[in-house]
Amino acid sequence: MRTIPRRIVTAERGGKSYIQQDTIVTNVSEHYPNLVISDIWQTSQMPAHFTEENPVENSAIPQVIKNGTYFRYVQIPPDKQLGIEAPADQPHPLMHQTASLDYIIILSGEIYLITDTEETLLQAGDIVIQRGTNHAWSNRSDQMCFQLAILIDAQ
């Protein structure tokens, strides 16, 4: 199952709000089979401008613009579908680090958040505040995990 998000963007004209865009997102990529990443929106400064949209180029590890934000939708299949194995005495093969403050919301399914020293099982409704640390995601279930991530430039 592959789910591509719909993006609705509002704007204002003549003092009245309206729906400027209502489209299925076309900025979607698969870095592994069924691992779908869609980078929905980004801003380039704080405070953000309402009139600007910065094109987002999908990447496995997002590059947040200095003083910007990044909004990402992720569908993570079970590890066995990705062909990933993580021996207990080695780092997870998808371990990575971003230079951002990330707010991650688990929408459905379940997934393990792995750090250098421990791991925890996350389920729908759980929220992770990822503060630029080394981490990986491991879906050990038989179902997809869907998450949203808002990444903010950080020092």
C-alpha positions in Angstrom: 0.0 0.0 0.0 1.4 3.4 -1.0 -0.3 6.5 0.3 0.5 9.9 -1.2 -0.7 12.9 0.7 -3.0 15.7 -0.5 -1.8 19.2 0.2 -4.2 22.1 0.7 -2.7 25.6 0.9 -4.6 28.6 2.0 -4.0 32.3 1.0 -5.6 35.7 1.3 -6.8 38.0 -1.4 -8.7 41.3 -0.8 -8.9 40.6 2.9 -10.6 37.2 2.4 -9.1 33.8 2.8 -9.4 31.1 0.1 -7.9 27.8 -0.9 -5.0 28.5 -3.2 -4.0 24.9 -3.9 -5.7 21.6 -3.4 -3.5 18.9 -5.0 -2.0 15.5 -4.6 1.6 15.9 -3.7 3.9 15.2 -6.6 7.2 15.6 -4.6 7.4 11.9 -3.6 10.3 9.5 -3.7 11.1 6.0 -2.6 14.6 5.6 -1.2 13.9 1.9 -0.5 10.9 -0.1 -1.8 7.8 1.3 -0.1 9.8 3.7 2.0 7.9 6.8 0.8 9.2 10.3 1.7 7.3 13.4 0.6 8.8 16.7 1.5 5.7 18.9 1.6 6.8 22.5 2.4 9.7 24.5 3.6 10.4 28.0 4.7 13.6 30.0 4.4 13.4 32.4 7.3 11.8 33.2 10.7 9.3 34.6 10.9 8.1 32.8 7.8 6.5 34.7 4.9 3.0 33.7 3.9 3.5 34.6 0.3 6.5 32.3 -0.4 6.8 28.7 -1.2 10.2 27.2 -1.6 10.5 24.2 -3.8 11.5 21.2 -1.9 13.8 18.5 -3.3 13.3 15.1 -1.7 16.3 13.6 0.0 16.8 10.8 2.4 18.3 13.2 5.0 16.7 16.6 4.8 18.7 19.8 4.5 16.9 22.5 6.5 17.5 26.0 5.1 19.3 28.3 7.6 16.6 29.9 9.8 14.0 27.8 8.0 11.6 24.9 8.6 10.8 21.7 6.7 7.6 19.7 6.7 7.9 16.0 5.8 5.5 13.0 5.4 7.0 9.5 5.7 5.6 6.1 5.1 7.9 3.4 6.6 7.3 -0.2 5.7 8.3 -3.2 7.9 12.1 -3.7 8.1 11.7 -7.2 6.5 10.2 -5.5 3.4 13.2 -3.2 3.2 15.6 -6.2 3.6 17.1 -4.5 6.6 18.7 -6.5 9.4 20.3 -4.9 12.5 22.6 -7.2 14.4 22.5 -6.5 18.2 26.3 -5.6 18.3 26.2 -3.1 15.4 24.6 0.3 14.7 21.3 0.1 12.8 22.0 0.5 9.0 19.7 3.5 8.8 21.3 5.4 11.7 21.6 9.1 10.8 21.7 12.6 12.3 20.1 15.9 11.2 21.2 19.4 12.2 17.7 20.4 13.2 15.1 20.3 15.9 12.5 17.7 14.7 8.9 17.3 15.9 7.8 13.8 14.8 4.3 12.6 15.2 3.4 8.9 14.7 0.0 8.9 12.8 -0.5 5.2 12.5 1.3 1.9 13.0 4.2 1.5 15.3 8.0 1.9 15.0 11.0 1.8 17.2 13.1 4.9 17.8 16.7 3.8 18.1 19.5 5.9 19.6 23.1 5.1 20.2 22.4 3.6 23.7 18.7 2.6 23.8 15.4 2.2 21.9 11.7 2.7 22.6 8.5 1.5 20.8 6.4 4.3 19.5 2.7 4.0 18.6 0.0 6.2 16.9 -0.3 9.5 18.8 3.3 9.4 20.2 5.4 12.5 19.6 9.2 12.6 19.4 11.3 15.7 20.0 14.5 14.9 18.1 17.2 17.3 19.1 19.9 16.8 16.5 21.0 13.4 17.9 22.0 10.2 16.1 19.0 8.0 15.5 17.2 5.4 13.3 13.7 4.1 12.8 12.9 0.4 12.8 9.5 -1.0 11.9 9.4 -4.5 13.3 5.7 -4.9 12.8 3.8 -6.3 9.7 2.1 -2.9 9.0 3.2 0.4 7.6 4.0 3.2 9.9 3.0 6.7 8.9 4.6 9.8 10.5 4.8 13.5 10.0 7.9 15.5 10.8 8.4 19.2 11.2 12.1 20.1 11.1 13.4 23.5 12.4 16.9 24.9 11.8 18.8 24.7 15.1 22.3 25.3 16.5 
